[in-house]
Amino acid sequence: MAMSCKDGKLGSLDNAKYVRYTPEQVEALERLYHDCPKPSSIRRQQLIRECPILCNIEPKQIKVWFQNRRCREKQRKEASRLQAVNRKLTAMNKLLMEENDRLQKQVSQLVYENGYFRQHTQNATLATKDRSCESVVTSGQHHLTPQHPPRDASPAGLLSIAEETLAEFLSKATGTAVEWVQMPGMKPGPDSIGIVAISHGCPGVAARACGLVGLEPTRIAELLKDRPSWFRDCRAVDVLNVLPTANGGTIELLYMQLYAPTTLAPARDFWLLRYTSVLEDGSLVVCERSLKNTQNGPSMPVVQHFVRAEMFPSGYLIRPCEGGGSIIHIVDHMDLEPWSVPEVLRPLYESSTVLAQKTTMAALRQLRQIAQEVSQPNVTGWGRRPAAIRALSQRLSRGFNEALNGFTDEGWSMMGNDGMDDVTILVNTSPDKLMGLNLSFPNGFPSVSNAVLCAKASMLLQNVPPAILLCFLREHRSEWADSSIDAYSAAAVKVGPCSLPGSRVGGFGGQVILPLAHTIEHEEFLEVIKLEGIAHSPEDAIIPRDVFLLQLCSGMDENAVGTCAELIFAPIDASFADDAPLLPSGFRIIPLDSGKEASSPNRTLDLASALEIGPAGNKASNDHSANSGCMRSVMTIAFEFAFESHMQEHVASMARQYVRSIISSVQRVALALSSPHLSSHAGLRTPLGTPEAQTLARWICQSYRLYMSVELLKSSCEGSESILKTLWQHSDAIMCCSLKALPLFTFANQAGLDMLETTLVALQDITLEKIFDDHGRKTLCTEFPQIMQQGFACLQGGICLSSMGRPVSYERAIAWKVLNEEENAHCICFMFINWSFV
């Protein structure tokens, strides 16, 4: 039996003769295909009964039609994908050729300058040599930052400044005005974000990126001009004046403010000229530069609490690409005035890598994200449009930055301290800040908040990878958070003696992470955190309720150089709306060193064990300590609380105590993270070095051999330590649970801990029935007597749950009874084969 995929109107019979479908029959089949591309046999028979025009077609014939229709759809999608890849590769090839030409020009210029320098140093006296060197350096600086003749604020004067800015920008974007070096960790390719480079040896900090974007140039320019929508550190951009030019361009005078990333530094602002024009080849250019007094242009007075930074000629070169889309060159070049911050923070303001991550690559990521949303408009998170998801992320980040900076023009005022200045308290009673916070909650208590308090602090961390620390704070909230504070924040303010959290009425019943959305490169996640069974008052202790948090998480990639790690969250209602009121709190960890961090992806799980058990067992590896010896970062903490104004002193005292307790917890976590026993080469976790763990590993393998008549570990292992190490590294998830009325897990190998998303310490609080769904629990109850009598049982594949509530599928599982030296049952061991997160 055969049927061509090329003609959708052909069917087949058992005698191998082709049958042509009528247009009406094809239309009926197409309608069903759009509703159900793979109908069951029952559905196909139902279709024949419902459509009289199909009554003369056999069900088998219709089955073949659907097979061929799916085949054609697959071929169409594959052809479309290959065409898109081909267009991308063609554009990338063009981009790389241009980059190669630019590098060749740069090499030629360096060779020429080197020859010029050598000639003058060989043919002159020592004094002349000194003057010669000075002239060469001055010449080079003149090439990079030419002296501007006086200008004025007239349209002709501004146009002169704008044209000069355009020329300097283009020399950086496609010329050799700046020596660019490839940013560490960035590899160009068809699936990469683009070609990213940082400056070498030029004034200030500079970054450059080239990439392909599936949007038209005018749309790209519109998006990039709206800097607060994609640059999280941008507080505001005010356009003070707009002047059209004779060549069809536009000159704008801008005042821009940037948030300070930490409490230890002041915010920045810029007084800018922005020039938008179209080049002769059709390319669209948007370039910017700071206006200074030396140019006699329009001036902007210094604003209190802001440090005036300088932007050297920067901007965007956008060229239309054949077949749609655009090729974009981005240049950011600034002097962020590092003298104005403490010396320990100056690397943050002197690093071109940090500028590339926070600004240059952020612009490119925003464009790629929106391009994907345009090409796939149906992709949503929990039924929300991508624009709504991005708005929620933006509101979380902006709210956190507002609280962190505490600008007086937003209504913030500082409270006096309690004799210690480690925690700063700000209060805001502005109506704009409180708008939307007065809600009625399901517990029946009205929310009567009329003020917001923020407690913030910063601390310096040594030898702690920001991504690892952030992962731990995200995954192990109970290690630092107080459930009563979370309940208080979620309920805003309750009237009565329980308004402020005192002793804990109830603890965490559990934390479930519910993914909401992520960016195209997975560098940022938006998720809902469900805290189960939290009691805020004695009446809640009878029937604990759940608390929900909207959480933004970014910077979890350990290999991304210069990336800021953030964990920002805000309490929400279970059915939160797009415009739900948000009062963000959270953490920001900023690396101060640009070197790559050497760490293992499993060190987050090692940490919980180290926190309670302490260093013991394995010896440290010198490699890690050598790599992390100079690793420094600054962590900033900010927590917001809504309250009634007459409770201000009590809430402030509570907030100070809470932030100090969090600082203490973070210091304890950081100490464990920086401990040598958490080396990336220390394959086993500390508790595994104990004789008990080695004995248990030997019992597990002996019992498996006894019941299954095969070896559990393929390689020949001699000695308990070798057996334990091999068992620990086994690819399948192996875990043991106690033989009690409520079986609890007592041990798991590396794969088992990864599957359950837990640690060796937290593992002991997880019950066996918690990881199985209803079907799995029924199967386990059925098979348990067989395990105890026969010694083992083979379980069919299914779904189980991690400690974070994520579904995990497994191909099959084996359970066997583990016997001790006296051949008595010690525990039950499970091995989940070929598991993966759904």
C-alpha positions, 0 to 999 in steps of 0.5 A: 500500500502506498500513497504520495505525500505530494497530492493531498487528494489521493487516497489508497485502497488495499488493492494499491489503486489510488482514489481521488478525493473530492474538494468537499471531502478534502475540506471536511478532512482538513477541518478535522485535521485542524482540530485534531491532527492525529484522531483515534480510530473511534474519532475517524469512524465518528467523522464518517458517520457525521459527514455523509460525503465520507461514507464511501471512504474506508476508515483505513483510507482516512487513516492514511490520509491523516498520516500523509497530511501530517507528513506534508505539515512536517515537511513544510515546517522543516523547509521553513526552518531550513530557509530561516536558518539559511537566511540567518547564516547568509546574514551572519556570513556577511556580518563576519566578513565585515568584521574581518575587514574591520579587523584587517584595517585595525591590524594595518593601522597598528602595524603602521603606528608601530613602524612610525613609533620605532622609526622615531625612537631610533632616529632621535635623542632621548629627549626627542624620543620622549617628545616623540612618544608624547606626540604619538600618544597625543595623536592616538588620543586625538584620533579617539576623542578629537577636540571639539570646536566651540558650538552653540545652542542654535539649530546649526550648532546642534546639527554640527555637534550631531554630525560630529557625533555620527562620524565618531559613532560610525568609526567605532561601530564599523571602523578602528577608532576603538580596539575591540577584543572579543568578550570572554565566554562569547562565541559567535554563531547562528544561534548566539546572541551575536558578536560581542566585544569590549574595549581595550585601552580607551578612555572610560568603558565601552562595549560593542555588539553586532547581531541579527534581529527579525524586526524592521529597522524603524521598529528596532529604533523605536524599541531602543529609544524607549530605554526604560523598557529594556534597560532595567537600571534606567529610571527615566528618559525625558525628551526636553526638546526635538528639532527636525533637520534638513536631511530628514533627521531628528535632534533630541535633547535628553535628560536620563537618570540611572538607578544606583545598583547598590546602597553603597553608590550614588545614582547617575544621570546624563545630559544627552544629544540624540541624533536620528538619521538615515544614511545614503545606503538606507541604514538607520542610525541613532547616535548619542553623546553627552553635552558638555560645557566645552561645546558651548551647547545647551546646559543642564544644572547638576541634580542633587543625589546624582553624579553626572556621568559622560556618554561618549559617542554611542548608538545603533546602526541598523541596516535592513537585511535581505529576506527581512529583518535587520543587522544591528551594530550597538556601541555603548561608550561611557565614563561612569565617574568611578571616583565617586564610589568606594574603592572596593566598588570601582571595578564595577564602574571600570569594567567594560564587561559589566557594561556589555552585560547590563546595557549592550547585550540587554538591548540585543536580548530585548530585540530578539525576545520581541522578534520571537514574540512577533513570529510566535504570537500564541506563546503565552504564560498562564494565558497571558500575552508576552507583553503582559509577562514582560510588564510584570518583570519590569514592574518587579525590577523597577519596584526593587530599584525604587526601594533600593535608591529611595529617591526623595521625589518619590516620597521616601524619607529616612528614619533614624537608626537604632545606634547601628548603621548596618540597616537603613530604614526608609518610609514612604507615605506618598499616595502614588506609592500606596495606590492599589495596595489597599486590598481585601484579603480572603481571610476577611481582614481589611488591608488598611495600609497607609505607608510603606517601609523599606529596610535595606543593607549591603555586604561584601562577599569573598570567594562566593560565586553569585550564581551559586549563592542565588540558586541556594537562596531560591531553592532553599528559602526556609534556610533564610526566610521567616514564614511569619514575615511572609504571611505578614507581607502577604496579608499587608496589615491586620488590625489587632495584636497579630499585626506584627509577627512575633513567635512563629505560629506555623512554619513552612509546609513546603515550597513549590516553584511554578514556572510562569515564563522565561526569556529566549536565552533562559537568562531570566525566569518569572515564576510563582512561588507557592508557600504551603500551609503558612499560619500567621495567627492562631486562627490560621494555625487550625487551617493553614493557608497558602501564600503566593509570591511572584518571583523574578530570577536572573543571573543563574548562569555561572559561565556568564562573565560579569552578570548580576544575579537577582532574586526579586519577589512580591506577594500576590493573590492566588488569582493575580491580575496583570495590574496586581499591586506589587511590593517587591523585596529581594537580593542583588549580587553584583560580581566585582571581578571579571574573572570566570568563576570555577564552580560545579553545578552541584555545589548548591546541593552540597551547601545545605549539607555543609550548613548543618554538618560542617566540614569533615571528610574529604580534603580540599582541592587546591584548584578551586581555592586558587581560582576563587581566591580573588572572587569578590561580590557585593550583595544588596538586600531590600525588603518592603513592608506595608503598614499603618502609620501608627505602627511605624516604630514597631514595623521598623524594629521588626524589619531591622531584626529581620534583615539582620537575621537574613544577613546572618543567614547569608554570611553562614551560607557564604562561609559554607560556599567558600569552604574548601570541601565544596571544591568542584573536584571534591566529587562526594559530599561531606557526609558521604565520607563517613563509615556509615555511608560506606557500609550502606553502599556496600549493603545496597550492592550486595542486596541487589546482587542477591535478589537480581543475580547481577551486579549493580555497579558495572566496574569492579570496585574494591574497598568500601570507599570505591564502592561508595564513590561509584554508587554516588556517580551512578547515572540512575537515581538511587535512593533509600527509605526507612522501614517505618509506618511513614517511610522517610528517605535516608540516602540518595546518590547524586542523581537521586538528589538531582531528581528530587531537587534536594540535599542530603540533609533536607532529604530526611524530611521527605516521605516516600509517598510525597514523591508519587502521584495517586497512581504511583502510590497505589502501585507501590501499595500493591507491590510493597508486600512482594518487595518484603516477601520476594525481596524485590519488585519491578515497577512500570514507568510513570510520573513522580514529583520532586521536592519542588513539585516538578513532575519527573518521568522515569522509564521504569523503577526497581525496588529491593530490600537492603539487608544488613550484616545479620541479614535483617531488613535495613531499608528499601532501595529504589532505582529510577532508570532513565528519569527526566524532568517533564 
